[in-house]
Amino acid sequence: MPLFLFPSAAERDPEVEAWLAAPDPIRQLARPWFEALRAAGPDVRELMHDGHPTACAGEAAFAYVAAFTAHAAVGFYFGAELPDPHRLLEGAGKRMRHVKIRWGQPIDEPALQALITAAYADIRDRL
């Protein structure tokens, strides 16, 4: 499958920082997970794509965070191909999957971190 490439991805994007710093409680649910995406590897770059902070390995997008009315999401560009033994991933598209995060509902943090680690490793293997 072709990669989703963003040559303009930067080590730190001021637009991403502004999005994450907004006083929106749903964005605050997403913030720690974007920090986890940033920490996934030494070549992680970022940018805003379609209004969502997006993480790339170099230029290749592997994940994003999003804020909606009732939940935040961590999305994976090749999520359909990731191992998901805890069944966190939702979606029925050909490639993409996401994990919903809601106020007051526990999230299996180690399982979500494992998905982030797997998504980063997967995109590195595709490069």
N, C-alpha and C positions, 0 to 999 in steps of 0.2 A: 504494500500500500504506500502511496506517496506520503511524504512527510508534510506537515503544515509548518512552513518556514517563515521566520520573521527576522530578516537581516537587521532591522532597526532595534531589536531587543538590546537592552542595556543592563549593566551590572545593577544599577538602581535607577528606577524611573520615577521622576518627581510626580507624575500623574498617578502612578500606583500608590506612592506614599500618601498623596492627598486623598485618594479613595479610601485607603485603610484608616486614615486619621479622622475621617468624617464622624461626627457625633451621631451615628446611626447605630442603634443597638444590633441590628441584623448584621451590619458590616463588622461589628465587633465580635460576633460569633465566627466570622470568616477569618479575621485577622491572624489568630494563632496558627491556623492551617496554612495561610499563605507564608507565614514565617517558616513553617515546616517545609513547604515547597522550596523556599529560598535556601534552606539548609541541606537540601537533598544531594548536592554535589558542588564541586569547585567551579564548574562552568555554567551554573544556573544564571540565566539572564531573565529579564522581565519587561513587560510592556502592557499597556491597556489594549485589549482587542474586543471589539463589540461591547464596550463598556465594562469589561471584566478584567481584573488583574490576571495576567497569564504568565506562567512560568515556562521557560524554555531551557533545554540543554544546548548551550550555544545558541543557534538560531531555531532549533526544532522544538515546537510547543509540545509539552507533555501534560500540563494540567492548568487549571484555573480555579478561581473562587468567584462566587456570585452571591448577591444579596437580593432576595425577593421579599414580598410582603410578609410572609409567615415563616420563612426559613432561609438559611444560607446553604450553599452547596459547594462541594469540592468536586470538580469535574475532571475527567481524564480523557484525553483525546483518543487513546487506544484502550479504553477501559474494558471493552468487550473481550479483550484478549488477556486481561490481568487475572491472576489467581485471586479468588475471592472466597476463601473457605468460610468466612463469617457472614457472607451474603449481605454485605453492606451496599453494594452497587445496585443502582436502579437505572432503568432506561431500556429501550428496546431497539435503539438505532443500530446501524451496521457496525459502527466503531465506538462511539462515545458512550460513557456511563458517568454517573454522578452519585455522590453520597449526600443526603440531606441532613442538615443539622438544625435542630429546633430548640428554642428556649425550653428549659425544664425537662427535656428528654435526654437521657444519658446516651452518650456515643461511645462505642468501643474504641477508645483512643489508640491502643496498640494495633488494632486491626486496621484503622484508618492510616496510621503511620506506616504499616506494612504495605498498604496500597500505594502510598506516596513513594516509598522506597522501590517498590516493584515497577511503578510507572517510570521513574527516573532510569532505572536499570534497563527497562525495555527500550526507551528512546535512545539510550546510549548504544544499545545493541543494533538499533536500526540505522545509526549514523555511518 
